[in-house]
């Protein structure tokens, strides 16, 4: 019984800590600043930032890398104080060419990036703090899941126009119950053309479907009991 309890604790810890059972990126263990063009936190690797061309919200064109290719860990304390239900802790993921040191922050523009744990998963979720209204209205943010390069699932959110300009809102996107090995977050118009949006990302989770973690633990415990 002692060994079974220890195994259950190990599985639970793995699910929380983001080992091979679960990828959980909250960026709290990272120092504020530029994190590189490829960046790993909590078992999740982020890459391919702004590697597409498209049309800006003002109608002008942009080229790959124009908004910068560096991921940034941003101390977003002030934003988190204002949006406690969206962001958590102190740090969030930002993008591009600049950041503001300390509790203040910049909310930068991006077009797309990719995420993976390096293995096949079946659940993903992420929280975002994003600008709506004004030039951003009508843009669709899409979380696309692929398996061996083939699109298998997608979740999306269209930025609203509630009047005024640059209103900050919280939004989550998720994928569940479909096997995938890679994810892309992107901003697009209705015809599929890439565009750009302004936002922060936090609380990225990529795992087996959450219920299967419990099944994994239960199955392992049963296996140990049979061997006793």
C-alpha positions as CSV (number, residue, x, y, z in Angstrom):
1,X,0.0,0.0,0.0
2,X,2.9,2.3,0.7
3,X,4.3,1.8,-2.8
4,X,0.9,2.4,-4.3
5,X,0.5,5.7,-2.5
6,X,3.9,6.8,-3.6
7,X,3.2,6.0,-7.3
8,X,-0.1,7.9,-7.1
9,X,1.8,10.9,-5.7
10,X,4.4,10.6,-8.4
11,X,1.8,10.5,-11.2
12,X,0.0,13.5,-9.6
13,X,3.2,15.4,-9.3
14,X,4.1,14.7,-12.9
15,X,0.8,15.9,-14.1
16,X,1.2,19.1,-12.1
17,X,4.9,19.7,-12.8
18,X,4.7,19.2,-16.6
19,X,6.8,16.0,-17.1
20,X,6.1,13.4,-19.8
21,X,2.6,13.1,-18.5
22,X,1.8,16.7,-18.9
23,X,3.1,20.0,-20.3
24,X,2.2,23.0,-18.3
25,X,3.8,26.4,-19.1
26,X,3.1,29.2,-16.7
27,X,6.5,31.0,-17.3
28,X,6.9,31.6,-13.5
29,X,10.4,29.9,-13.3
30,X,11.8,32.1,-16.1
31,X,13.6,35.4,-15.8
32,X,12.0,38.4,-17.5
33,X,13.6,39.1,-20.9
34,X,14.2,37.7,-24.4
35,X,13.9,33.9,-24.4
36,X,15.1,33.1,-27.9
37,X,13.5,32.0,-31.2
38,X,12.9,28.6,-29.7
39,X,11.9,28.5,-26.1
40,X,10.8,25.7,-23.7
41,X,8.9,26.0,-20.5
42,X,7.1,23.3,-18.5
43,X,7.8,20.7,-21.2
44,X,6.3,22.7,-24.0
45,X,8.5,24.1,-26.8
46,X,7.4,27.3,-28.5
47,X,8.8,28.0,-32.0
48,X,8.2,29.5,-35.4
49,X,7.2,33.0,-34.1
50,X,5.9,35.3,-36.9
51,X,7.1,33.0,-39.6
52,X,4.3,33.8,-42.0
53,X,3.4,36.7,-44.3
54,X,0.1,38.4,-44.4
55,X,-2.0,41.6,-44.3
56,X,-2.0,44.0,-41.3
57,X,-5.2,45.3,-39.8
58,X,-4.6,48.6,-41.7
59,X,-4.4,46.8,-45.0
60,X,-0.6,46.9,-45.5
61,X,1.4,43.8,-46.0
62,X,3.9,42.2,-43.6
63,X,6.6,39.7,-44.2
64,X,7.9,36.8,-42.1
65,X,9.8,38.0,-39.1
66,X,8.7,41.6,-39.5
67,X,7.2,41.6,-35.9
68,X,10.3,39.9,-34.5
69,X,11.1,36.3,-34.0
70,X,12.0,36.3,-30.3
71,X,9.8,35.0,-27.5
72,X,9.8,37.2,-24.5
73,X,9.0,36.4,-20.8
74,X,7.2,39.5,-19.6
75,X,6.7,40.5,-16.0
76,X,3.0,41.3,-16.4
77,X,2.2,42.1,-12.7
78,X,0.1,45.2,-13.5
79,X,-2.0,43.4,-16.1
80,X,-2.5,40.4,-13.8
81,X,-3.7,42.7,-11.0
82,X,-6.3,44.1,-13.4
83,X,-7.3,40.7,-14.9
84,X,-6.8,38.1,-12.1
85,X,-9.2,35.6,-13.7
86,X,-7.2,35.6,-16.9
87,X,-3.6,35.6,-16.0
88,X,-1.9,34.1,-13.0
89,X,1.3,34.5,-11.1
90,X,3.7,37.2,-12.3
91,X,5.0,36.3,-15.8
92,X,3.3,35.8,-19.1
93,X,4.5,35.0,-22.6
94,X,5.1,38.0,-24.9
95,X,6.6,38.3,-28.4
96,X,8.7,40.4,-30.7
97,X,11.3,43.1,-30.3
98,X,10.8,44.8,-27.0
99,X,9.6,44.6,-23.4
100,X,9.3,46.9,-20.4
101,X,11.4,45.7,-17.4
102,X,9.6,45.5,-14.0
103,X,5.9,45.4,-13.2
104,X,4.9,47.4,-16.2
105,X,4.6,45.7,-19.6
106,X,4.1,46.0,-23.3
107,X,1.5,44.1,-25.2
108,X,3.1,43.3,-28.5
109,X,1.8,42.4,-32.0
110,X,2.2,38.9,-33.5
111,X,0.9,36.8,-36.3
112,X,1.5,33.1,-35.3
113,X,3.6,30.6,-33.4
114,X,3.9,26.9,-32.8
115,X,3.8,24.7,-29.7
116,X,4.6,21.0,-29.0
117,X,5.6,18.6,-26.2
118,X,7.4,16.4,-28.7
119,X,4.9,13.6,-28.4
120,X,1.3,12.8,-29.3
121,X,-1.2,14.5,-26.9
122,X,-5.0,14.9,-26.8
123,X,-5.7,18.0,-24.7
124,X,-4.6,21.6,-25.0
125,X,-5.7,24.9,-23.5
126,X,-4.3,28.4,-23.2
127,X,-5.3,31.8,-21.8
128,X,-4.8,35.1,-23.6
129,X,-5.2,38.8,-22.8
130,X,-5.9,40.5,-26.1
131,X,-7.0,43.7,-27.7
132,X,-10.4,43.9,-29.3
133,X,-12.4,46.7,-31.1
134,X,-11.1,49.2,-33.5
135,X,-8.7,47.8,-36.2
136,X,-8.7,44.3,-34.5
137,X,-12.4,43.6,-35.0
138,X,-13.2,40.7,-37.3
139,X,-9.9,39.0,-36.9
140,X,-10.1,35.3,-35.9
141,X,-7.7,33.8,-33.5
142,X,-7.3,30.1,-34.2
143,X,-5.7,27.3,-32.2
144,X,-5.1,24.5,-34.8
145,X,-4.0,21.0,-33.8
146,X,-2.2,18.8,-36.4
147,X,-1.0,15.2,-36.4
148,X,1.8,14.4,-38.9
149,X,1.1,17.7,-40.6
150,X,-2.6,17.1,-41.1
151,X,-5.2,19.4,-39.4
152,X,-7.3,17.4,-36.9
153,X,-9.0,20.0,-34.7
154,X,-9.4,23.7,-34.2
155,X,-10.8,26.2,-31.7
156,X,-11.2,29.8,-32.6
157,X,-12.4,33.2,-31.4
158,X,-13.4,36.2,-33.5
159,X,-12.3,39.6,-32.1
160,X,-15.4,41.7,-31.5
161,X,-16.1,45.4,-32.1
162,X,-18.0,46.8,-29.2
163,X,-17.1,50.4,-30.0
164,X,-14.1,52.4,-28.9
165,X,-10.6,51.1,-29.5
166,X,-8.1,48.6,-28.1
167,X,-10.3,47.1,-25.3
168,X,-8.4,44.4,-23.3
169,X,-10.3,41.2,-22.8
170,X,-9.5,37.7,-21.6
171,X,-10.1,34.7,-23.8
172,X,-9.2,30.9,-23.7
173,X,-8.9,28.4,-26.5
174,X,-8.8,24.6,-26.1
175,X,-8.6,21.3,-27.9
176,X,-9.8,18.1,-26.4
177,X,-10.2,14.4,-27.3
178,X,-8.2,14.4,-30.6
179,X,-4.7,13.0,-31.0
180,X,-2.2,15.7,-32.2
181,X,1.5,16.3,-32.1
182,X,1.7,20.1,-32.9
183,X,-0.3,23.2,-32.3
184,X,-0.3,26.6,-34.0
185,X,-1.9,29.8,-32.7
186,X,-2.5,32.3,-35.5
187,X,-4.5,35.4,-36.5
188,X,-6.4,35.2,-39.8
189,X,-9.2,36.8,-41.8
190,X,-12.2,34.9,-43.0
191,X,-10.5,34.0,-46.3
192,X,-7.6,32.3,-44.4
193,X,-5.1,35.2,-45.0
194,X,-2.8,35.7,-42.0
195,X,-3.0,38.9,-40.1
196,X,-1.8,40.1,-36.7
197,X,-3.1,40.8,-33.2
198,X,-1.8,42.1,-29.9
199,X,-1.8,40.0,-26.8
200,X,-0.2,38.0,-24.0
201,X,-0.4,34.3,-23.5
202,X,-0.4,32.4,-20.1
203,X,-1.3,29.1,-18.6
204,X,-0.5,26.9,-21.6
205,X,-1.4,23.2,-21.0
206,X,-0.7,20.4,-23.4
207,X,-1.5,16.9,-22.0
208,X,-3.4,13.7,-22.5
209,X,-7.1,14.4,-22.0
210,X,-7.2,15.3,-18.3
211,X,-9.4,12.3,-17.4
212,X,-6.9,9.9,-18.8
213,X,-4.3,11.0,-16.2
214,X,-6.6,9.6,-13.5
215,X,-7.0,6.4,-15.6
216,X,-3.3,6.1,-15.9
217,X,-2.9,6.4,-12.2
218,X,-5.7,3.9,-11.5
219,X,-4.3,1.4,-14.1
220,X,-0.9,1.6,-12.6
221,X,-2.1,1.1,-9.1
222,X,-4.2,-1.9,-10.2
223,X,-1.1,-3.4,-11.9
224,X,0.9,-3.0,-8.8
225,X,-1.8,-4.7,-6.6
226,X,-1.9,-7.6,-9.0
227,X,1.9,-8.1,-8.7
228,X,1.8,-8.0,-4.8
